[in-house]
Amino acid sequence: MLKIDNLHATVAGNPILKGLSLSINAGEIHAIMGPNGAGKSTLSYVLGGRPGYEVTDGSALFEGEDLLALEPHQRAARGLFLGFQYPVEIPGVSYLQFLREALNAQRTARGEEPLSGGAFIKHARVQADALGLDIEMLKRPVNVGFSGGEKKRAEMVQMGIIDPKLAILDETDSGLDIDALRHVGDGINRIMRKPDKAVLLITHYQRLLDYVRPDFVHVLADGRIVRSGGPELALELEREGYGAMAA
Amino acid sequence: MTQALALPSTRDEDWRWSNLSALPALAEQAPQGGPVDVDGLWLGCGGPRLLFVDGAYVPAASMPGPILVGPVDARTDHPLGRLATGEGWTLTLGFEHAAPGTIEILHVSTGGANHLPARIALGEGAQASIVESFAGEGWANRLTRIDLAPEARLMRAIRLVQRGGFVSLRDEAAINAGASLVTTLLGAGGADSRIDVLASLDGVGAFAEYGGALLANGTQRHDAAVVLRHAQPGGTSRQLWRAVADEQAAVSLAARVEVVRDAQRTDAEQSLRGLLLKRSATVNLKPELEIYADDVKAAHGATVGELDAQALFYLASRGLPPEQARALLTRAFVSDALMRIGDEQVRDALLAEAGAWLGGTA
């Protein structure tokens, strides 16, 4: 589904990714772990197409298509979802209005019929209920006045509503208490653990992996993957720290 | 009948951002006249309605209710307002009278220049809601004299949706004890504009609010100069303006609060925000406080910026194309100014018009 080969990227002229390669097949959940500054968030932004993140070498193919040649909204319409470490607050824009416009823009780009207001609300309510988020919150401006945990739950509600093929989730577990962590973990499993979907979890800690069991774990250090393995690798990291691993 | 038109110069501080250069030619032109199609221009509030075409009243298309058309008792020294003499409209409401529904006044111009005075005089405890719309093209010049007796309430919305030309508005208001004047303006057409206001809070505990959204593209100019004068204690004033400028357009806002020595316990707030959709556009903001009393709460903020790049990327990452994302954020930027409109139908109509101007889907 996603094939990254020898990816190099710079931010403000500083090289951050230095030859990263990774393949993710449909039906797989991958976790990328690594110390601060290893390039984890840069990887997610490069794949999402954020301005200011410049690819200097290498490639990324999404279902055989050159992902890096697409605009961010086109990547979304192809089925890529980026879960933000720090979801952005947008005063004055209602969450539901934004999500309906976004979903319908994606559907239109794919040649599908836009969803009516009623059908959309029904769909949104099911997803919000499943994540334990009051639908009333989604009538408020996007993320304004949300606690850290509510923002992350709302990201998962968005993922449920949009129903992507590939989700790249950047530190979705940060700032979550135990209950919220369980909700978010359940959400990822329910929405994304399917034979035709895949997930790339970017995380600092093992604890989310107790709820979402990865098929593969990779260690990112200094802009490249230095080690890959099964779920046991996350436990080893938790025990021994990144220092030993990157050395 | 045309006399030499004496217009203020940009050397005058109050007019430094104005461009009145189109006015002399418009003043010489005759309106095109002919039938005008106004069906789509009414908001359909269900209350009284008046149509003026090129400043002339059209009784056949009007249901004036309590409004009288004829000579108007309004005079001013204001350089544009003083041109509006002769016949116009007057709304007088007596003690605790309420106008029957929101009054709609539609001004359609077909070119040239037209000048019209108006007077609104609300008796003690009286209430009215008025929406005025400016459509067509040409120069529409208006003087509105407002007198609010104690506890009277006047809510006004003004829609500038002229395709081209110029709209100049001069309001002069006296607000008595406990009375309230709220005026919200949307500039969403293609015409240039100049909005001049002098509102005086003349009674204890009076309330005045002026604000709105001025949207400009191409080489368009909107220019507002609003003075709210606190002359008695315990008054409250609000100015919440949003300016959006695209391409080579310019929007200028000079908003002044004056508090005289005796106007203690004044509460004045100004929020002026400008949004540049292109770097070639201009927003001028000039918040001014002139305070002679010592027990005063005055808050003011003025900022000019561009759309938030982080928010744009966030919206794009969810599938919104750049134009749609920009329109969504711009609508959000102007919406808090238009949310002040009390009449829901008028509010929704103006929000939709702002949305249409900004592009994208409502």
Chai-1 contact restraints between the chains, C-beta under 6 A:
chainA,res_idxA,chainB,res_idxB,connection_type,confidence,min_distance_angstrom,max_distance_angstrom,comment,restraint_id
A,G48,B,S317,contact,1.0,0.0,6.0,A-B,restraint_1
A,R50,B,F313,contact,1.0,0.0,6.0,A-B,restraint_2
A,P72,B,A316,contact,1.0,0.0,6.0,A-B,restraint_3
A,P72,B,S317,contact,1.0,0.0,6.0,A-B,restraint_4
A,H73,B,A316,contact,1.0,0.0,6.0,A-B,restraint_5
A,H73,B,G319,contact,1.0,0.0,6.0,A-B,restraint_6
A,H73,B,L320,contact,1.0,0.0,6.0,A-B,restraint_7
A,H73,B,P321,contact,1.0,0.0,6.0,A-B,restraint_8
A,A76,B,S317,contact,1.0,0.0,6.0,A-B,restraint_9
A,A76,B,R318,contact,1.0,0.0,6.0,A-B,restraint_10
A,A76,B,G319,contact,1.0,0.0,6.0,A-B,restraint_11
A,A77,B,G319,contact,1.0,0.0,6.0,A-B,restraint_12
A,L82,B,S317,contact,1.0,0.0,6.0,A-B,restraint_13
A,V88,B,Q310,contact,1.0,0.0,6.0,A-B,restraint_14
A,V88,B,A311,contact,1.0,0.0,6.0,A-B,restraint_15
A,V88,B,Y314,contact,1.0,0.0,6.0,A-B,restraint_16
A,I90,B,A311,contact,1.0,0.0,6.0,A-B,restraint_17
A,G92,B,A332,contact,1.0,0.0,6.0,A-B,restraint_18
A,G92,B,S335,contact,1.0,0.0,6.0,A-B,restraint_19
A,V93,B,L328,contact,1.0,0.0,6.0,A-B,restraint_20
A,V93,B,A332,contact,1.0,0.0,6.0,A-B,restraint_21
A,A102,B,R318,contact,1.0,0.0,6.0,A-B,restraint_22
A,A102,B,G319,contact,1.0,0.0,6.0,A-B,restraint_23
A,A102,B,L320,contact,1.0,0.0,6.0,A-B,restraint_24
A,A105,B,G319,contact,1.0,0.0,6.0,A-B,restraint_25
A,A105,B,L320,contact,1.0,0.0,6.0,A-B,restraint_26
A,Q106,B,G319,contact,1.0,0.0,6.0,A-B,restraint_27
